[in-house]
Amino acid sequence: MAQDLIDAIRSDHEEIKSLMEQVGTATTNREEAFSRLVIKLATHETAEEEVVHPLARKAPDGDRLVEARLEDESEGKTELAELEKMGVDDPSFSASFQKLRSAVLAHAEHEEREEHPRIRESVDADRLEKAATLFRKAEQIGPTHAHAHSPQSATGNVLVGTFVAVADRVRDALRSDS
């Protein structure tokens, strides 16, 4: 059976929870674990903004739900960007990371409890399967770092996000070569 959009998102949520656990418990390679988490969160949120939110807005009370999730995401991007600047060796990292972890888990729970059921009710199965493919493609080409002032709309991500994603991926490649 093909995976639909909601299944893809929930699979990502499980991966994000696992990565957060790795960062929270790492005694070695914490920086590597955190880097994987940053990439996953950045690409996941961009894909949600490009694919999920436009579908959710069409559901009953969709605009209100999406606006609340965008507010969460904006705060999360800011916190994640601050953690990246701070670095895993900073004495404040663990406390700040726990704050981010709590916020991300609450955000995912709100999506799963409020947004996803409404999307399932208002979008047919075939379209949900096609949206899963688009979601995964958006993750493959999205920015790999949190950008606190980046667009949060599908159009904004397509126009600006592409350039940001290329810059992120070049930066990642240069860092991995050093």
C-alpha positions as CSV (number, residue, x, y, z in Angstrom):
1,M,0.0,0.0,0.0
2,A,1.3,3.4,-1.0
3,Q,2.1,5.9,1.7
4,D,-0.1,9.0,1.9
5,L,0.8,12.5,3.0
6,I,-0.4,12.0,6.6
7,D,1.6,8.7,6.9
8,A,4.7,10.5,5.5
9,I,4.4,13.3,8.0
10,R,3.9,10.9,10.9
11,S,6.9,8.9,9.8
12,D,8.9,12.1,9.9
13,H,7.6,12.9,13.3
14,E,8.9,9.5,14.6
15,E,12.3,10.1,13.0
16,I,12.4,13.6,14.5
17,K,11.6,12.1,18.0
18,S,14.4,9.6,17.5
19,L,16.9,12.2,16.5
20,M,15.9,14.4,19.4
21,E,16.5,11.4,21.7
22,Q,19.9,10.9,20.2
23,V,20.9,14.5,20.7
24,G,19.6,14.5,24.2
25,T,21.4,11.4,25.3
26,A,24.6,11.6,23.2
27,T,27.9,11.5,25.0
28,T,29.9,11.4,21.8
29,N,29.1,12.6,18.4
30,R,26.5,15.0,19.7
31,E,27.3,17.6,17.1
32,E,26.7,15.0,14.3
33,A,23.4,14.0,15.8
34,F,22.4,17.6,16.2
35,S,23.4,18.4,12.6
36,R,21.1,15.5,11.4
37,L,18.3,16.8,13.5
38,V,18.7,20.4,12.1
39,I,18.6,19.2,8.6
40,K,15.5,17.0,9.2
41,L,13.6,19.8,11.0
42,A,14.5,22.4,8.4
43,T,13.5,20.2,5.4
44,H,10.4,18.9,7.1
45,E,9.0,22.3,8.0
46,T,9.7,23.6,4.5
47,A,7.8,20.7,3.0
48,E,4.9,21.3,5.4
49,E,4.7,24.9,4.4
50,E,4.8,24.0,0.7
51,V,2.5,21.0,0.6
52,V,0.6,20.4,3.8
53,H,-0.5,23.9,4.8
54,P,-2.1,24.7,1.4
55,L,-4.2,21.5,1.8
56,A,-5.0,22.2,5.4
57,R,-6.2,25.7,4.6
58,K,-9.0,24.2,2.5
59,A,-10.3,22.1,5.4
60,P,-13.0,23.4,7.8
61,D,-11.4,26.0,10.1
62,G,-8.1,25.4,8.1
63,D,-6.9,29.0,8.1
64,R,-7.0,29.2,11.9
65,L,-5.2,25.8,12.3
66,V,-2.5,26.7,9.8
67,E,-1.9,30.1,11.4
68,A,-1.4,28.5,14.8
69,R,1.1,26.0,13.3
70,L,3.0,28.7,11.5
71,E,3.4,30.6,14.7
72,D,4.8,27.5,16.3
73,E,7.1,27.0,13.3
74,S,8.4,30.5,13.4
75,E,9.3,30.2,17.1
76,G,10.9,26.9,16.4
77,K,13.0,28.2,13.6
78,T,14.3,31.0,15.8
79,E,15.1,28.7,18.6
80,L,16.8,26.2,16.3
81,A,18.9,28.9,14.6
82,E,20.0,30.1,18.1
83,L,21.0,26.6,19.1
84,E,23.0,26.2,15.9
85,K,24.9,29.4,16.7
86,M,25.3,28.4,20.3
87,G,26.8,25.0,19.4
88,V,26.5,21.7,21.3
89,D,29.4,22.5,23.6
90,D,27.9,25.7,25.0
91,P,26.9,25.2,28.7
92,S,23.4,26.5,27.9
93,F,22.8,24.1,25.0
94,S,21.1,21.3,27.0
95,A,18.6,23.6,28.7
96,S,17.8,25.4,25.4
97,F,17.6,22.1,23.5
98,Q,15.1,20.7,26.0
99,K,12.9,23.8,25.5
100,L,13.1,23.3,21.7
101,R,12.3,19.6,22.1
102,S,9.2,20.3,24.1
103,A,8.0,22.9,21.6
104,V,8.6,20.6,18.6
105,L,6.8,17.6,20.2
106,A,3.9,19.8,21.2
107,H,3.8,21.2,17.6
108,A,3.7,17.7,16.2
109,E,1.0,16.6,18.6
110,H,-1.2,19.6,17.5
111,E,-0.7,18.7,13.9
112,E,-1.6,15.0,14.4
113,R,-4.6,15.7,16.6
114,E,-6.1,18.8,14.9
115,E,-4.7,19.3,11.4
116,H,-4.3,15.8,10.1
117,P,-7.9,14.5,10.7
118,R,-9.3,17.5,8.9
119,I,-7.0,17.0,5.9
120,R,-8.0,13.3,5.7
121,E,-11.7,14.3,5.8
122,S,-11.4,16.9,3.1
123,V,-8.8,15.4,0.7
124,D,-9.4,12.2,-1.3
125,A,-7.0,9.3,-1.0
126,D,-5.5,9.6,-4.5
127,R,-4.6,13.3,-3.9
128,L,-3.1,12.4,-0.5
129,E,-0.8,9.8,-2.1
130,K,0.3,12.4,-4.7
131,A,0.8,14.9,-2.0
132,A,3.1,12.5,-0.2
133,T,5.4,12.3,-3.3
134,L,5.4,16.1,-3.5
135,F,6.2,16.3,0.3
136,R,9.2,14.0,-0.1
137,K,10.5,16.0,-3.1
138,A,10.1,19.2,-1.2
139,E,12.2,17.8,1.6
140,Q,14.9,16.7,-0.9
141,I,15.4,20.2,-2.2
142,G,14.5,22.4,0.8
143,P,16.9,24.4,3.0
144,T,18.9,22.4,5.4
145,H,19.2,25.0,8.2
146,A,16.7,27.0,10.2
147,H,16.2,30.6,8.9
148,A,14.3,32.6,11.4
149,H,13.2,35.2,8.8
150,S,12.4,32.8,5.9
151,P,9.1,32.8,4.1
152,Q,6.4,30.5,5.5
153,S,4.2,30.2,2.5
154,A,4.4,27.8,-0.5
155,T,5.0,30.7,-2.9
156,G,7.6,32.3,-0.7
157,N,9.5,29.1,-0.2
158,V,9.5,28.5,-4.0
159,L,10.7,32.0,-4.8
160,V,13.2,32.5,-1.9
161,G,13.7,29.0,-0.5
162,T,15.4,27.6,-3.5
163,F,18.2,30.1,-3.2
164,V,18.5,29.6,0.5
165,A,18.5,25.8,0.0
166,V,21.3,26.0,-2.5
167,A,23.4,28.2,-0.2
168,D,22.7,25.8,2.7
169,R,23.8,22.8,0.7
170,V,27.0,24.5,-0.5
171,R,27.7,25.5,3.1
172,D,27.1,21.9,4.3
173,A,29.4,20.5,1.6
174,L,32.2,22.9,2.5
175,R,31.9,22.0,6.1
176,S,32.0,18.3,5.4
177,D,35.2,18.7,3.3
178,S,37.0,20.5,6.2
